[in-house]
């Protein structure tokens, strides 16, 4: 029974983090109107969050390697709650940036610790499925949290959307204090000599140098850049101005994208149980031309939206596969790099998000917002190339 409750808690953690990260995308125009800031400038909020997320996650993993994971998790959640509350109260762009920096600095390590706890509490036959459910938390955030937050922003204020996340985060923290596992295996300062520390560091260095790990991380970067170079601006501008949907339908359309995101995540869990990465090339072989077609047929709104929905499925299907793949490499060859392995998917996902959102921001003045999917197509092609190269490496 406790295992099931812990699993639900871990999904709630991912949901909470997903709401915080993606809510900004849903309420960019509301923030722009409230704080009198150009929407193109506000795209930096996504980029800054992602860069800080990717930089701080491995640093926190290394610095707190000898501290019990549950204590690190609780401390990070407290900082996250403060940061999210600051977002809700932000009086200007500068405070908003600071709040997103603090959120990004903690979010990656929170999900990393959650994933590694999941890896230990789950029975072997259910591990991939449970990890996929944790990743589904972000999809559920798209499904429920982001559309609801968008509607709350329209009726009341975007600030209320983030205030609700703070309330949810406090509840999650209180539940985790009683449910989070206390005994996941890790290196402790008490039994770590200079020689063993050297061995641990060698494991981590060799793991990060492994060509399979390098290619997998490159794939994660390009896959996320392919998604977020257009998804950052998917709300009112793309859906209403270019696809010609009515403003009233935006929340419904975001809800649909949330549903297909969960489908993609669960599809990833299936892939993780049936050959891991071997299906990825086929998905990105579809995604590259699909993005080009969307750019050319944006005015045919039903076709364009269906293709976007299919691309959201593809974009959310790799998380479980790459995470299980990296954890298996660490378990089998570099056991002391397990914490590092658990952090790589969220870290490089946010590197990709940052690169994708930045690339689209730079390209919009030349391509227009409606054609930014051509930038995504380039990243999708790079995803295809790296996953093909990765599959040519020796098996685990």
MARSELO-788430 format. One record per residue: residue in one letter; x negated, z negated, y negated of N, C-alpha, C in turn. Coordinates in steps of 0.2 Angstrom, whole numbers, plus 5000, padded with zeros to 4 digits. Atoms other than C-alpha are relative to their C-alpha. Last residue first. Layout:
MARSELO-788430
AXZYXZYXZY
...
//
This chain:
MARSELO-788430
X500250075000488051135012499849975007
X499550045000488051325014499849925000
X499950034993486651435009500549944999
X500450064998486851524993500149975006
X500649974996487751694992499549955002
X499850004993489351594987499450045004
X499950074997488551544970500150005008
X500750024998488051724966500049935003
X500249954994489951774968499249985001
X499750024993490451624958499850045006
X500350064997489251664944500349975006
X500749994998489751844942499749945003
X500049964994491651804942499350015003
X499850054995491451664929500050045007
X500650044999490451794918500249955006
X500449954997491951914919499349965002
X499749994993493151774914499550045005
X500250064997491951734899500350005007
X500850004999492051914893499849945004
X500249964995493951914896499350015002
X499950034994494151764885499850045006
X500650044999493351854871500149965006
X500649954998494651994873499349965001
X500150004993495951854873499550055003
X500650054998495551834855500050005007
X500549964996496551994851499549955003
X499749974995498151904844499550045005
X499850054995497151794833500350035007
X499350035001496351934824500249955006
X499649974994494752024831500849994998
X500249934998493552004816500550035005
X500049965006494151844807499950075002
X499449995002494651774825500050044993
X499849934999492951794832500650024997
X500449965003492151634826500250075000
X500050015007493551524830499650054996
X499349985003493751604847500049994992
X500149935000491851574851500750034997
X500449985006492051394845499950085000
X499750015007493551364856499650024994
X499549955001492651444871500449994994
X500249935001491051354869500550054999
X500350005007491851184866499850074999
X499450005005493051214881499750004993
X499649935000491551274892500550004995
X500549965003490451114887500450075000
X500050015007492051014891499550044996
X499349985003492251084908500050004993
X500149935001490351054910500650044999
X500549985005490550874908500050074998
X499850015007492150854917499550014995
X499449965001491450944933500349984993
X500249935002489750864932500650044998
X499949985007490250684931499950074998
X499350015002490550654950500250024992
X499549944997488950734954500749994998
X500249955005487950604942500550065003
X499750015006488850464951499950064995
X499350004999488350534968500449994993
X499749965006486550564963500750015000
X500150045007485850424974500250044994
X499550065000486550514990500049964994
X500250045005485550674987500449944998
X500749985002485650795002499749954995
X500449974995487350765011499250004999
X500050044994488250654999499550025006
X500350075001487650744984500049965006
X500749995001488050914991499649944999
X500349994993489750854997499250014999
X500050074997490150774979499750015007
X500650045003489650944971499949935004
X500649964998490851044983499449964998
X500150014993492250914981499350035003
X500150085000492150924962499849985008
X500750015002492051114963499849935000
X500549974996493551134974499349994998
X500150044994494551004965499550035004
X500250075001494351084948499849965006
X500750014997494451264953499849935000
X500150014993496351294952499349995003
X499950074998496751254934499949995008
X500450045004496151414926500049935003
X500749984998496951524940499549954996
X500150024993498651444937499350015002
X500050085000498451454918499949985007
X500650025001498051644921499949924999
X500449994994499651664930499349984999
X499850054995500551584915499650015007
X500350075002499651694903500149955005
X500749994999500151854913499649934998
X500150014993501951794913499350005002
X499950074999501851764894499949995008
X500650045003501151944891500049925002
X500649994996502452024902499449964998
X499950034993503851934894499450015004
X500150075000503151964876500149975008
X499550014994502852144877500049935002
X499349995003502052134859500550005006
X499850075003500452054867500750014998
X499250004999500252214878500349944997
X499749935001498452264874500750005000
X500249985006497752084873500350074998
X499650045005498752034888499850024993
X499349975000498052184898500449964995
X500049945003496252124894500750034999
X500150015007496651954900500050064995
X499450035002497352014916500049984992
X499649955002495852124919500649984997
X500349965005494751974919500450064998
X499950035007495951854928499750054995
X499449995003496151954944500049984992
X499949935000494351964949500650024997
X500249985006494351784943499950075000
X499650025005495551734957499750034993
X499449975000494651834970500549994994
X500149935003492951764966500650044999
X500050005007493651584968499950074997
X499449965003494251604986499950014992
X500049934998492551554994500650044997
X500149955006492351394983500150075003
X500350015006493051264995500050064995
X500649955002493351335012499749994993
X500149944996495051265016499550054998
X500050024993495251085010499950065005
X500550054998494551124993500149985007
X500649965000495651284992499449955002
X499949964994497251184995499350035002
X500050054994496751054982500050045007
X500750025000496451204970499949955006
X500349944996498151264974499349995001
X499950014993498751094969499750055004
X500450064998497851114952500149995007
X500649984999498651284950499549955002
X500049964994500351224953499350025001
X500050044994500051084941500050045006
X500750034999499551214928500049955006
X500549964996501051314932499349975000
X499849994993502251174927499550045004
X500250064997501251134911500250005008
X500750004999501451314906499749945004
X500249954994503251304909499350015001
X499850044994503351144898499950055006
X500650044999502351244884500249965007
X500649964997503651374885499449965002
X499849984993505051254883499550045003
X500150064996504151164868500250025007
X500750024999503951334860499949955005
X500149994993505751404862499349975002
X499650054996506351334845499850015007
X500350075001504951434836500449955004
X499750045006505751594843499649945000
X499550054998504551704854500349964994
X499450005002503751854846500649965003
X499649984994502251874857500750004998
X500249944997501151884841500450025006
X500249955004501851774828499850065004
X499549975005502851664839499850064996
X499449994997501851624855500650034995
X500049954995500151664848500750015003
X500349945002500351564832500150065005
X499649965004501551434838499750074998
X499350035002500651364853500350054995
X499449984996499251454862500749994997
X499549985005497851434849500750035004
X500050045006496651324859500650024995
X499550064999497251414875500049964994
X499449985003496351584869500549945000
X500149955005494551534870500650034997
X499950035007495151384880499850044994
X499450035002495351474896500149984993
X499549945000493851594897500749974999
X500149975006492751444891500550065000
X499650035005493451344905499950034993
X499350004998492951474918500449964995
X499749945002491251504909500750005002
X500049995007490751324909500350064998
X499550055003491351284927500050024992
X499349974998490451444934500549954996
X499949945005488851384925500750035001
X499950025007489051214933500150064996
X499350035000489251294951500249974992
X499549955000487751404948500749974999
X500149975007486651254943500550065000
X499850045005487251154958500050034993
X499350004998486951284971500449964994
X499749945003485251314963500850015001
X499749964994484851134966500350064997
X500449945000483851074950500350055006
X499849965006485250944946499650075000
X499349985000485150874963500150054995
X499949944995483250874964500750025000
X500449945003483150774947500150065005
X499649975006484550654953499750064997
X499449974997483650624970500450034994
X500149944997482050594961500650045003
X500149955006482750464949499950075003
X499349995003483450364964499950064995
X499649964995481750384973500750024997
X500349935001480850324957500350045005
X499849975006482050174956499750074999
X499449984999481650134974500350034994
X500049954995479850124970500750035002
X500349945003480050024954500050065005
X500850005002481149904963499850064997
X500349945002483149904963499249994998
X500449984994483949764973499650074998
X500350054996484549654959499650035005
X500750025003484849794946499649955005
X499950065004486249864958499349984997
X500750035000486350044965500149934995
X500449985006488150084969499349965000
X500750014999489450064983499650034994
X500349934998491250044977499350005000
X500549994995491749864978499750075002
X500650035003492849814963499350015004
X500550034995494249934966499449974997
X500649964999495449954951499649975005
X500049954994497149874954499350035001
X499850034994497249714943499950045007
X500350075000496349764928500149975007
X500649994997496949944931499649935001
X499949984992498749894928499350005003
X499850064997498249814911500150015007
X500550055000497249964906500249945004
X500549984994498650084911499449955000
X499750024993499849984900499650025006
X500050084999498649984885500349985007
X500750024998498450174887499949925001
X500249994993500250204887499449985003
X499650054996500450114871500050015007
X500350065001499050214863500449955005
X500650004995499750374870499649945000
X499750014993501450334861499450005005
X499850074999500450314845500349985007
X500650034998499650484847500249925001
X500249984993501350564847499449975003
X499650044995501950454833499850025007
X500350074999500550524822500449965005
X500549994995501250704824499649935002
X500749985003502750654814499550005006
X500250065003504650634817499350024996
X499450045002505650784823499849944995
X499649965004504250914824500649964997
X500349985006502950794830500450044995
X500150065004504050714843499750024993
X499350015002504450894850500049944995
X499949945005502550934851500749994997
X500450015006502250764859500150054995
X499650055003503650804872499649984993
X499449975003502850974875500449944997
X500149965005501150894877500650034997
X500350035006501550744887500050054994
X499550055003502750824900499749984993
X499349994998501950984908500549954996
X499749935003500350984899500750015001
X500050015007500050794903500350074996
X499450045001500650834921500049994992
X499549955000499250964921500749974999
X500049965006498050834916500550054999
X499850045006498650714929500050044994
X499449995002498450854941500349964995
X500049955005496650824941500750034998
X500350035006496950654949500050064995
X499550045004498150744961499749974994
X499649955003496750864966500649974996
X500449975006495650724969500450054997
X500050055005496950654981499650014993
X499350005003497150814990500149954995
X499949945005495250834992500750004997
X500450005006495050654999500150064995
X499649995006496550655011499650004993
X499549945000495650695027500450004994
X500449945000494150575023500550065000
X500249984994495350425018499750075000
X499649964996495350395000499750015007
X499450044997494650234992500450055005
X500150054996492850304990500649975003
X500449984995493150474982499849955006
X499649964995494450404972499750025006
X499650064997493250274964500550045005
X500550034995492050424961500449945003
X500149954995493450524952499649975006
X499449994997494050374941499950045007
X499950064996492250344936500650005004
X500649994995492050524930500049945005
X499849964994493750514922499550015005
X499450034997493250364911500250045006
X500250054996491550434908500649975004
X500349974994492250594901499849955005
X499549974995493550504890499650035006
X499750054994492350384882500450045005
X500650044997491250494870500249965006
X500549964995492650614868499549975003
X499649984994493850484861499650045005
X499950064996492550414849500450015007
X500650014997492150594843500049945004
X500149954994493950624841499349995003
X499550034995494250464830499950055006
X500350064997492750514819500449985006
X500649974997493450694816499749945004
X499749964995495150624811499450025005
X499950064995494250494800500350035006
X500650044998493450644791500149955005
X500349964994495050754791499449965002
X500349945002496050624781499650035006
X499749985007497250474782499750074998
X500549965004496950454801500350024994
X500050035007498250324808499550044995
X499350005003498650414824500049984993
X499749935001496850464827500750004997
X500349985006496250284824500350074999
X499650045006497450224837499850034994
X499449975001496650354849500549974995
X500149945003494950284845500650045000
X500150015007495450104848499950074996
X499450025004496250144864499949994993
X499549945000494750244870500649984996
X500349965006493550094865500550064999
X499950045006494649974876499850054994
X499350005002494650104890500249974993
X499949945002492750114890500750014998
X500349995007492649934892500150064997
X499650045004493849934907499750004993
X499349975001492950074915500449964995
X500149955005491249994913500650044998
X500150035007491849834921499950064995
X499450025003492649934935499949974994
X499649955002491050024939500649984996
X499449984995489949874941500550054996
X499450045001488449894930500650015004
X500050064996486849964937500549954998
X500049994993487150144932500049935004
X499650054996487750094915500050005007
X500150075003486450184905500349955004
X500750034999486350334917499949934997
X500150014993488250364918499349975001
X499650064998488450334899499949985008
X500450055003487150474896500349935002
X500650024996487950584908499649954997
X499850014993489650574899499449985005
X499950074999489050564881500149985008
X500650035002488450744879500049935003
X500549974995489950834888499349974999
X499850024993491250724879499450025005
X500250075000490350744862500149985007
X500850015000490350934864499849935001
X500249984994492250934870499249995000
X499850044994492850824856499650025006
X500450065001491850924843500249955006
X500749994998492551084849499649945000
X500149984993494351034850499350005002
X499850064996494350954833499950015007
X500650044999493451104826500149945004
X500249984993495051204829499449965001
X499850054996495651104813499850025008
X500550055000494551224803500249945005
X500649974997495651374808499449945000
X500050014993497151274805499450025003
X499949944997496751254786500049995008
X500649974997496951074781500150075003
X500149945004498351004770499350035001
X500650025003498350834779499750064995
X500050075002500150844784499449994996
X499550015006500351034785500049934997
X500249965006498751054795500549994994
X500650035004499150904806499850044994
X499750065003500850984810499549964996
X499649985007500051154813500349944997
X500549985006498751074825500450024994
X499850035007500150974835499550034994
X499350005001500051054852500349994993
X499949935000498151084852500850014999
X500349975006497850904847500250075000
X499550015005498950844861499850034994
X499649945001497750924874500549994994
X500449945002496450794873500450064998
X500550015006497450634871499650064998
X499650005006498850694883499649994994
X499749935001497550744896500450004994
X500649965003496650574895500250074998
X500150035006498350484898499450044996
X499549985005498750594912499949984993
X500149935002497050574920500550034995
X500650005004497250384919499950074998
X499850025007499050404926499450004995
X499649955003498350494941500249994993
X500649955002497050354944500450074997
X500450035006498450224943499550064998
X499549995005499550324956499749984993
X500049935001498050324968500550024994
X500649985004497750144965500050074999
X500050025007499550114970499450024996
X499549965003499450214986500149984992
X500349945001497850124991500450054996
X500450005006498649964988499750064998
X499650005006500050005000499650004994
//
